[in-house]
Amino acid sequence: MFRSQLFDFIILYTFQATVLTYLSKIFQKVFHVILNDYFAKSKLLSQRQHGFCNGLSTSLTIIDLYDNLLQNFDNNLHRVRFA
């Protein structure tokens, strides 16, 4: 009898852990969409924000920094602008 109860407990615990994992992923995606829409409509993110926007990656920021460095060296300016 004890083995049966233990087996039932393990199955129930595994099922709950699996369901909670899927529910948390679904909740995370829904929350992400809602926040992105809110930030876009409220214009809270700058146009230079690359980390959270679709179609813009952080590698674009590195390319922009590199281009800025080259322009400054070409113009004999030795300052870097992070905007």
N, C-alpha and C positions, 0 to 999 in steps of 0.2 A: 504494500500500500504506500509506503514512504517513497519508493522509486517512482510510482505513478504520479504522486503529487509533485515531486521534484521535476520530473519530466514535463508536466503541465506548466509548472512555474517557468522553466527554461524557455519553453515554446512561447508562453505569454510575454515574457520579458523581451525575447528576440523580436516578436511581432511588434511590441510597443516601440522598441528602439528603431526598428525599420520604418514604421509609420511616422514617428516623430522626425526622423531624418528627412523623409520626403516632404512632410509638411513644412519643415523649416526651410527647405530649399524653395518650395513654392512661395512661402511667405516672403522670403528674401527677394525673389524676382519681382513679386508684386510691389513690394515696398520700394525697390529700386526704380521701377517704372513710375510710380507715383511721385517719388522725390525728383526724378529727372524732369518730369512734366512741370512740377511746381517751380523748380529752379529755372527752367527755360521760359515759362510764362512770366515769372517775376523778374527775370533778367538779373538774377543774383550772381551768376557765374560770368566772369569776364570772357571776352572773345578769345583770350589767350589761354584759357583753361583747357588743358588737353587730357588730364587724367581720367575724367569721368564722362566725357562726351563721346557719343558714337561717331565714328569716322575720324577721330583725332587721337593719335597715340602720343605717348611721351617721347617717342623718337623724333617726332616733328619738332618738339621743343629743342632737342639737341641739334637738329639741322638748323633751326632758326638761330641758336646761339653761335654755331660755327659760322654761319653766314654773316652774323653781326661782327664776329671777331675779324673775319677777312675784310669787311668793309672798313672797320676801324683802322686796321693796319695799312690798308691802301690809302686812307686819308691821313695817315700819320697821327692818329688818335690812339692813345694807349689806355683807354678806358673801356670797360665793358658795361653795357646797358642790359639789365635784367628787368624787362617790363612785361 
